[in-house]
Amino acid sequence: MMDTNPSIAVEWTRRILALSGEQRMLMCSAMQESTRVMVLASMESRLSGKELRIRILNRFYGTDLTEACRSEIIWGFREG
C-alpha cells in the first residue's frame, strides 16, 4: 500500500540518499533496535527462547508465510 503523497516520497528518497552510507546504517540500526525493544516489551517475560522466537516470527511474518513454510520454520526452532 502506498499512501504517501508522491512529492513527499520523492523528497524523502532525496534526503535518505543524501546521507552517507554510515548515517543510513546507523539510522537503520536504531530503528531495528527500537522495534526489537517494543516487540519484546509486548511479549510475556517468562517465554522460553524457542517460544519467543515463534511469537516473534508470527508477529512479523505470520500472515505473509504459507502455513507449510511457517510450520517448517517453527519445526526448525523447536528442533534446532
C-alpha positions in Angstrom: 0.0 0.0 0.0 1.3 3.4 -0.9 -0.5 6.2 0.9 2.3 8.8 0.7 1.9 11.8 -1.5 4.3 11.3 -4.5 6.1 14.6 -3.9 6.8 13.7 -0.3 8.1 10.3 -1.3 10.5 11.9 -3.8 11.7 14.3 -1.1 12.1 11.5 1.5 14.1 9.5 -1.0 16.3 12.5 -1.9 17.0 13.1 1.8 17.9 9.5 2.5 20.2 9.3 -0.5 21.9 12.5 0.7 23.0 10.7 3.8 26.3 8.8 3.9 26.2 5.1 4.0 27.3 5.2 7.6 24.5 7.5 8.5 22.0 5.3 6.8 23.3 2.2 8.5 23.2 3.9 11.9 19.6 5.1 11.2 18.6 1.5 10.2 20.3 0.0 13.3 18.5 2.5 15.6 15.1 1.6 14.0 15.8 -2.1 14.3 16.7 -1.7 18.0 13.6 0.3 18.7 11.4 -2.3 17.0 13.1 -5.1 18.9 12.6 -3.3 22.3 8.9 -2.6 21.5 8.2 -6.2 20.4 10.0 -7.8 23.4 8.2 -5.4 25.8 4.8 -6.7 24.4 5.7 -10.3 25.0 5.4 -12.3 28.2 8.8 -12.2 30.0 8.6 -15.9 31.0 8.7 -17.3 27.5 11.4 -19.8 26.6 13.9 -18.7 23.9 12.2 -21.1 21.4 8.7 -19.9 22.2 9.8 -16.3 22.0 11.3 -16.9 18.5 8.0 -18.4 17.4 6.0 -15.5 18.7 8.3 -13.0 17.0 8.0 -15.0 13.7 4.2 -14.9 14.0 4.2 -11.2 14.9 6.3 -10.2 11.9 5.6 -12.8 9.2 2.5 -14.8 10.3 0.2 -13.7 7.5 2.9 -13.4 4.9 4.0 -17.0 5.0 2.2 -20.1 3.9 1.2 -22.4 6.7 3.6 -25.0 5.3 6.5 -22.5 5.3 5.6 -21.2 8.8 5.3 -24.8 10.1 8.7 -25.7 8.7 10.4 -22.7 10.3 8.7 -23.4 13.7 9.8 -27.0 13.5 13.4 -25.7 13.0 13.1 -23.5 16.0 11.9 -26.4 18.2 14.3 -29.0 16.9 17.4 -26.7 16.4 
